[in-house]
Amino acid sequence: MDESKRVAEVRKELENIVAEVDRTDRLVDDLLTLARADAQQLHLVLRDVAVLPLVSAATEALRPLYIAKGVQLTAATEPACAVHADGERVEQVLRNLLENALRHTPSGGRVEVGVRCTERLVEIEVRDTGSGIAPEHLPRVFERFYRADHARSRADGGVGLGLAIAQALVNAQRGSIRVHSRLGQGTSVIISLPAAPAHSAAV
């Protein structure tokens, strides 16, 4: 065998091993998060925090993956409002939702992140133009390891923990999460969190 071909094969095998290790590490972290949530032992730092910087951080972290797949990603730049929550955990939830949206949105599609504010609640919506979810699957989307699309491989479709983790983290911050979807038209995931007091100097 040509030496250059052998080197390329070995490199590919090593890349596959690294990718599998990364997936395993992520799975362990996800399971630990759920276990801590079940035991009400999640470490949360609740404070008044501005929403738009969290949205920006999450979208920019995932943008290279969106560019690589050819999916358009847009994020709200207004309104400016704040939540009383753990900023790092909120960003973690947004990343989970953006990863889910990318996984189920084909090249040429788009994902949008919007923000709505009221006196008591702040809603952050991640909306995609992906494959959507059949009505019979919607009641089970927050179940652990549940995957509506069984045709997807684990490498492409994840293991079915993203929404379960998002729900656990949002609920722990006295928030809520809901999903709206139409098969073949896309999915919208909306998280609601307590708004910070209007006079708060959120950071």
RODO-2510 file (C-alpha; in nm, 4 decimals, decimal comma):
residues 203
     n   res          X          Y          Z
     1     m     0,0000     0,0000     0,0000
     2     d     0,1196     0,3476    -0,0845
     3     e     0,2675     0,5120     0,2260
     4     s     0,0658     0,8317     0,1845
     5     k    -0,2590     0,6332     0,1636
     6     r    -0,1682     0,4385     0,4757
     7     v    -0,0933     0,7618     0,6635
     8     a    -0,4289     0,9026     0,5525
     9     e    -0,6099     0,5894     0,6723
    10     v    -0,4368     0,5978     1,0102
    11     r    -0,5181     0,9674     1,0482
    12     k    -0,8839     0,8968     0,9693
    13     e    -0,8938     0,6129     1,2220
    14     l    -0,7442     0,8385     1,4890
    15     e    -0,9972     1,1124     1,4094
    16     n    -1,2786     0,8599     1,4505
    17     i    -1,1381     0,7480     1,7856
    18     v    -1,1102     1,1076     1,9083
    19     a    -1,4667     1,1794     1,7939
    20     e    -1,5950     0,8723     1,9783
    21     v    -1,4102     0,9725     2,2957
    22     d    -1,5617     1,3208     2,2698
    23     r    -1,9105     1,1724     2,2323
    24     t    -1,8538     0,9468     2,5322
    25     d    -1,7296     1,2374     2,7454
    26     r    -2,0331     1,4418     2,6450
    27     l    -2,2667     1,1550     2,7313
    28     v    -2,1084     1,1148     3,0757
    29     d    -2,1372     1,4897     3,1413
    30     d    -2,5009     1,4864     3,0301
    31     l    -2,5874     1,1921     3,2537
    32     l    -2,4169     1,3582     3,5511
    33     t    -2,6159     1,6765     3,4890
    34     l    -2,9413     1,4802     3,4860
    35     a    -2,8448     1,2857     3,7979
    36     r    -2,7686     1,6083     3,9847
    37     a    -3,0949     1,7591     3,8653
    38     d    -3,2870     1,4537     3,9886
    39     a    -3,1168     1,4831     4,3270
    40     q    -3,1735     1,8608     4,3328
    41     q    -2,7980     1,9066     4,3588
    42     l    -2,7353     2,1249     4,0555
    43     h    -2,4979     2,4087     4,1349
    44     l    -2,6760     2,7248     4,0257
    45     v    -2,5684     3,0858     4,0623
    46     l    -2,8921     3,2798     4,0258
    47     r    -2,8514     3,6473     3,9526
    48     d    -2,9848     3,9141     3,7200
    49     v    -2,8210     3,8647     3,3821
    50     a    -2,8738     4,0270     3,0422
    51     v    -3,0215     3,7915     2,7831
    52     l    -2,8782     3,9172     2,4538
    53     p    -2,5119     3,8488     2,5462
    54     l    -2,6087     3,4898     2,6321
    55     v    -2,7840     3,4513     2,2968
    56     s    -2,4833     3,5991     2,1181
    57     a    -2,2345     3,3738     2,2988
    58     a    -2,4321     3,0585     2,2214
    59     t    -2,4894     3,1415     1,8552
    60     e    -2,1305     3,2461     1,7902
    61     a    -2,0000     2,9268     1,9517
    62     l    -2,2071     2,7174     1,7091
    63     r    -2,1740     2,9400     1,4022
    64     p    -1,8757     2,7518     1,2494
    65     l    -2,0812     2,4304     1,2484
    66     y    -2,3727     2,6111     1,0852
    67     i    -2,1467     2,7571     0,8181
    68     a    -1,9951     2,4153     0,7503
    69     k    -2,3402     2,2629     0,6974
    70     g    -2,4778     2,5557     0,4999
    71     v    -2,7533     2,6460     0,7466
    72     q    -2,8308     3,0133     0,8082
    73     l    -2,8210     3,1216     1,1736
    74     t    -2,9651     3,4524     1,2918
    75     a    -2,9985     3,5820     1,6466
    76     a    -3,2016     3,8578     1,8061
    77     t    -3,0256     4,1861     1,8791
    78     e    -3,3238     4,3312     2,0645
    79     p    -3,5100     4,3786     2,2935
    80     a    -3,2639     4,4296     2,5756
    81     c    -3,3965     4,2552     2,8857
    82     a    -3,2679     4,0440     3,1715
    83     v    -3,3534     3,7220     3,3514
    84     h    -3,2999     3,6106     3,7079
    85     a    -3,1127     3,2912     3,6323
    86     d    -2,7757     3,1193     3,6055
    87     g    -2,6198     3,2700     3,2945
    88     e    -2,3872     2,9767     3,2249
    89     r    -2,6728     2,7278     3,2494
    90     v    -2,8952     2,9374     3,0237
    91     e    -2,6177     2,9477     2,7655
    92     q    -2,5787     2,5696     2,8012
    93     v    -2,9494     2,5255     2,7288
    94     l    -2,9270     2,7495     2,4230
    95     r    -2,6306     2,5554     2,2886
    96     n    -2,8217     2,2300     2,3329
    97     l    -3,1193     2,3714     2,1456
    98     l    -2,9019     2,5119     1,8675
    99     e    -2,7222     2,1794     1,8276
   100     n    -3,0584     2,0027     1,8068
   101     a    -3,1860     2,2514     1,5510
   102     l    -2,8752     2,2138     1,3359
   103     r    -2,8957     1,8355     1,3533
   104     h    -3,2468     1,8357     1,2095
   105     t    -3,2169     2,1216     0,9596
   106     p    -3,0861     2,0452     0,6093
   107     s    -2,8386     2,2522     0,4143
   108     g    -3,0080     2,5650     0,2854
   109     g    -3,2372     2,5859     0,5872
   110     r    -3,2308     2,8434     0,8623
   111     v    -3,2441     2,8698     1,2399
   112     e    -3,3532     3,1833     1,4235
   113     v    -3,3207     3,2809     1,7885
   114     g    -3,5745     3,5325     1,9136
   115     v    -3,6354     3,7070     2,2454
   116     r    -3,9600     3,8372     2,3950
   117     c    -3,9893     4,0238     2,7236
   118     t    -4,2756     4,0865     2,9618
   119     e    -4,2787     4,2276     3,3120
   120     r    -4,2621     3,8812     3,4675
   121     l    -4,1144     3,6518     3,2044
   122     v    -3,8526     3,6441     2,9317
   123     e    -3,9016     3,4009     2,6452
   124     i    -3,6184     3,2796     2,4246
   125     e    -3,7255     3,0916     2,1132
   126     v    -3,5120     2,8716     1,8876
   127     r    -3,7005     2,8181     1,5622
   128     d    -3,5831     2,6054     1,2691
   129     t    -3,7020     2,5098     0,9218
   130     g    -3,5996     2,1490     0,9662
   131     s    -3,7722     1,8140     0,9416
   132     g    -4,0216     1,8798     1,2198
   133     i    -4,1719     1,6279     1,4607
   134     a    -4,4777     1,4122     1,3993
   135     p    -4,7709     1,4829     1,6363
   136     e    -4,7531     1,1376     1,7943
   137     h    -4,3930     1,1998     1,9011
   138     l    -4,4399     1,5465     2,0540
   139     p    -4,5611     1,4251     2,3978
   140     r    -4,2386     1,2261     2,4383
   141     v    -3,9706     1,4690     2,3198
   142     f    -3,8523     1,5407     2,6755
   143     e    -3,8098     1,1732     2,7628
   144     r    -3,4514     1,0644     2,8122
   145     f    -3,2965     0,8743     2,5216
   146     y    -3,6127     0,9190     2,3159
   147     r    -3,5387     0,9880     1,9508
   148     a    -3,8285     1,0575     1,7179
   149     d    -3,6209     0,9788     1,4079
   150     h    -3,4986     0,6227     1,4534
   151     a    -3,3491     0,6234     1,1050
   152     r    -3,0706     0,8543     1,2173
   153     s    -2,7458     0,7081     1,3412
   154     r    -2,6230     0,8084     1,6832
   155     a    -2,3330     0,9854     1,5182
   156     d    -2,5724     1,2144     1,3320
   157     g    -2,8745     1,2226     1,5592
   158     g    -2,7373     1,2240     1,9117
   159     v    -2,8604     0,9976     2,1882
   160     g    -3,1800     1,1771     2,2822
   161     l    -3,0713     1,3719     2,5901
   162     g    -3,0600     1,7299     2,4608
   163     l    -3,4185     1,8289     2,5372
   164     a    -3,4249     1,6325     2,8630
   165     i    -3,1223     1,8272     2,9861
   166     a    -3,2674     2,1559     2,8654
   167     q    -3,5886     2,0859     3,0558
   168     a    -3,4029     1,9885     3,3738
   169     l    -3,1886     2,3028     3,3675
   170     v    -3,4788     2,5351     3,2883
   171     n    -3,7056     2,3822     3,5535
   172     a    -3,4291     2,4153     3,8129
   173     q    -3,4320     2,7909     3,7483
   174     r    -3,8086     2,8196     3,8005
   175     g    -3,8689     2,8355     3,4278
   176     s    -4,0525     2,6261     3,1712
   177     i    -3,9923     2,4895     2,8228
   178     r    -4,2312     2,3914     2,5456
   179     v    -4,2098     2,2626     2,1905
   180     h    -4,4242     2,3384     1,8850
   181     s    -4,3623     2,1500     1,5634
   182     r    -4,5138     2,0562     1,2293
   183     l    -4,3797     1,7610     1,0382
   184     g    -4,1840     1,8753     0,7351
   185     q    -4,2059     2,2427     0,8319
   186     g    -3,9827     2,2846     1,1346
   187     t    -3,9757     2,3092     1,5106
   188     s    -3,9899     2,5873     1,7666
   189     v    -3,8585     2,5445     2,1213
   190     i    -3,9453     2,8194     2,3682
   191     i    -3,7927     2,8595     2,7119
   192     s    -3,9494     3,0940     2,9668
   193     l    -3,7483     3,2288     3,2591
   194     p    -3,8256     3,4746     3,5401
   195     a    -3,7569     3,8318     3,4361
   196     a    -3,5160     4,0354     3,6436
   197     p    -3,6667     4,3380     3,8201
   198     a    -3,6925     4,6361     3,5888
   199     h    -3,4513     4,8368     3,8049
   200     s    -3,1867     4,5630     3,8041
   201     a    -2,8389     4,6419     3,6726
   202     a    -2,8002     4,3106     3,4929
   203     v    -2,4578     4,1971     3,3758
***
